[in-house]
Amino acid sequence: MTVETHHLIEDLARTGAAKRDALAALLGCDEAAAEALFAAADGVRAQAVGDEVHLRALIEFSNHCRRDCLYCGLRRHHEELPRYRMEPDEIVACAIDAADLGYGTVVLQSGEDAWYAAPMLADAVRGIKAARDIAVTLSIGERPEEDYRLLRDAGADRFLLRIETSSPTLHQQLHPDSDWQERLGCVGALWRLGFQVGSGVQIGLPGQSLRMLADDLLFLRSLKLDMIGVGPFISHPATPLAGTRSGTVGLTLRFLACLRLLCPQALIPATTALAALDPDGWQRGLEAGADVLMPNVTPMQYRRRYEIYPGKVWSDLEPVEFRRLVEDIVARSGRRVAQGPGHSRLRQAASVGPRE
């Protein structure tokens, strides 16, 4: 590690700010510098948010999608994929089971599936809230603002909407039927409606450079997000990007560490995609600054069919076994499992309001 890189890491850890070229240099740093970067991010994480790891129970309730994103295994033109939809009462029952296992948050995730009208999803959110005192996060893609309002009024606490890249040009190349500006507008609408908002990007996309990733870091910081999720691009054999080189664990971890240094208070998961490339990916993510894990509690008959990317790990684990596994990963990292819903540190859920 050069003296210059050492100073870059020290300055970023001390100030929480860096310019594009400095971030690009850290993203491309060697192994020795990466270890120093991870240690700095872990130290800032410990000081800013403590040692608790927040667990979110993931329910993948539909693998139907109207979009045709070039990298995604759920894309509408993946005609060989067996599709499924969970009924609303099935979603509620699954969320109740997750709460009874000790989860303080459930994440309801799907492709962009218009079959679930907003009133139907709102009924499911109300059903969960009536049955258990837990937080509900939605990850269902782009919707009209009136849909978001209805879901917020029903009691949904959070919304995850990944922007995937801060480059409108790259976004258009990978999302032929989606507009970057419109997606960003949805993030703004979610803020105005009082959701705790999460977004994020993919690491290692085709055509993505270190300088573009540095731009992604600065862009995510500018959004002042409650949650930020980043994971490696993983090539799927049933998509137009089949055979394309996937992102790497190393680059993803360096990005995650820089993200923690730039956004000390944010909730940052070690994503499932990270674990798909490395069985120790979750633990390595925690050691590089992450503080959230998302165990899958989707019913077993559906779980293997929600294949955004290949190689998803622990697909055969029942929810009880998955919970034990995650608790063991947290313990091995010298951390402890958080209790309760784990709301945003930037805004309290009870007083969360529209962004000015």
Stockholm file with secondary structure:
# STOCKHOLM 1.0

chainA/1-356         MTVETHHLIEDLARTGAAKRDALAALLGCDEAAAEALFAAADGVRAQAVGDEVHLRALIEFSNHCRRDCLYCGLRRHHEELPRYRMEPDEIVACAIDAADLGYGTVVLQSGEDAWYAAPMLADAVRGIKAARDIAVTLSIGERPEEDYRLLRDAGADRFLLRIETSSPTLHQQLHPDSDWQERLGCVGALWRLGFQVGSGVQIGLPGQSLRMLADDLLFLRSLKLDMIGVGPFISHPATPLAGTRSGTVGLTLRFLACLRLLCPQALIPATTALAALDPDGWQRGLEAGADVLMPNVTPMQYRRRYEIYPGKVWSDLEPVEFRRLVEDIVARSGRRVAQGPGHSRLRQAASVGPRE
#=GR chainA/1-356 SS CCHHHHHHHHHHHHHSCCCHHHHHHHHTCCHHHHHHHHHHHHHHHHHHHCSEEEECEEEEEECCCSCCCTTCTTCTTCTTSCCCBCCHHHHHHHHHHHHHTTCSEEEEEESSCTTSCHHHHHHHHHHHHHHCCCEEEEECCCCCHHHHHHHHHTTCCEEECCCBCSCHHHHHHHCTTCCHHHHHHHHHHHHHTTCEEEECBEESCTTCCHHHHHHHHHHHHHTTCSEECCEECCCCTTSTTTTCCCCCHHHHHHHHHHHHHHCTTSBCBCCHHHHHHCTTHHHHHHHTTCCEECCBCSCHHHHTTCCSSSCCSSTTCCHHHHHHHHHHHHHHTTCEECCSCCCCSSSCGGGCCCCC
#=GC SS_cons         CCHHHHHHHHHHHHHSCCCHHHHHHHHTCCHHHHHHHHHHHHHHHHHHHCSEEEECEEEEEECCCSCCCTTCTTCTTCTTSCCCBCCHHHHHHHHHHHHHTTCSEEEEEESSCTTSCHHHHHHHHHHHHHHCCCEEEEECCCCCHHHHHHHHHTTCCEEECCCBCSCHHHHHHHCTTCCHHHHHHHHHHHHHTTCEEEECBEESCTTCCHHHHHHHHHHHHHTTCSEECCEECCCCTTSTTTTCCCCCHHHHHHHHHHHHHHCTTSBCBCCHHHHHHCTTHHHHHHHTTCCEECCBCSCHHHHTTCCSSSCCSSTTCCHHHHHHHHHHHHHHTTCEECCSCCCCSSSCGGGCCCCC
//
